């Protein structure tokens, strides 16, 4: 699994494929994700505030300990998400 960490503020991600990537402890603020594919990614202990996921696939992602504040999921696939271990 590849790792990506860091802070992302006012970023737009469009038609990106993130497969089997670890975003552990990453911070996303005021970000837009449009038509992105996040299958089997790990967002454990990541933070999302004021973000929008539109037409995204979040199939089987891990959100264990993830903080979601004012996050909108619109027309997105959210199946098999792991919130707790």
Secondary structure per residue as TSV (DSSP state, phi and psi in degrees):
chain	resnum	aa	ss	phi	psi
A	1	X	-	360.0	127.1
A	2	X	E	-75.1	154.1
A	3	X	E	-117.8	136.5
A	4	X	-	-132.6	123.1
A	5	X	-	-133.7	164.4
A	6	X	-	142.0	-170.6
A	7	X	E	-118.7	135.7
A	8	X	E	-128.2	119.4
A	9	X	E	-126.1	127.7
A	10	X	S	53.4	44.8
A	11	X	-	-102.0	149.7
A	12	X	E	-117.2	129.8
A	13	X	E	-119.4	115.6
A	14	X	E	-123.4	129.2
A	15	X	S	49.9	45.8
A	16	X	-	-102.1	146.2
A	17	X	B	-112.4	117.7
A	18	X	-	-117.0	99.2
A	19	X	-	-108.1	126.1
A	20	X	S	53.8	50.1
A	21	X	E	-116.6	144.5
A	22	X	E	-97.9	120.3
A	23	X	-	-110.3	31.1
A	24	X	T	-56.8	128.6
A	25	X	T	65.1	15.4
A	26	X	-	-73.0	155.4
A	27	X	E	-123.2	125.5
A	28	X	E	-122.1	124.4
A	29	X	E	-131.3	128.5
A	30	X	S	54.2	46.7
A	31	X	-	-106.5	149.5
A	32	X	E	-115.3	127.7
A	33	X	E	-116.4	114.6
A	34	X	E	-125.2	122.5
A	35	X	S	55.8	42.3
A	36	X	-	-99.5	153.8
A	37	X	B	-118.0	117.1
A	38	X	-	-121.0	33.6
A	39	X	T	-61.7	128.8
A	40	X	T	60.0	35.6
A	41	X	-	-92.4	157.0
A	42	X	B	-111.9	112.0
A	43	X	-	-108.9	26.6
A	44	X	T	-57.3	133.0
A	45	X	T	60.3	14.5
A	46	X	-	-77.5	164.6
A	47	X	E	-127.1	131.3
A	48	X	E	-125.2	125.7
A	49	X	E	-134.1	133.5
A	50	X	S	54.3	47.2
A	51	X	-	-112.9	155.9
A	52	X	E	-126.6	130.3
A	53	X	E	-111.7	111.9
A	54	X	E	-118.7	124.0
A	55	X	S	55.4	43.2
A	56	X	-	-105.6	157.8
A	57	X	B	-111.1	111.2
A	58	X	-	-114.1	41.0
A	59	X	T	-66.4	123.9
A	60	X	T	63.2	28.8
A	61	X	-	-80.4	156.1
A	62	X	B	-104.0	124.8
A	63	X	-	-121.5	32.8
A	64	X	T	-65.2	119.7
A	65	X	T	70.9	12.1
A	66	X	-	-77.0	141.2
A	67	X	E	-102.3	121.5
A	68	X	E	-118.2	113.5
A	69	X	E	-126.7	120.0
A	70	X	S	53.5	52.0
A	71	X	-	-109.1	132.8
A	72	X	E	-111.1	129.3
A	73	X	E	-111.1	110.3
A	74	X	E	-117.3	123.2
A	75	X	S	53.3	36.8
A	76	X	-	-111.5	152.9
A	77	X	B	-92.4	115.7
A	78	X	-	-127.5	78.2
A	79	X	-	-119.3	134.4
A	80	X	S	73.7	23.2
A	81	X	-	-71.1	135.5
A	82	X	B	-100.5	110.6
A	83	X	-	-95.7	-26.6
A	84	X	-	-131.7	151.2
A	85	X	-	-96.2	360.0
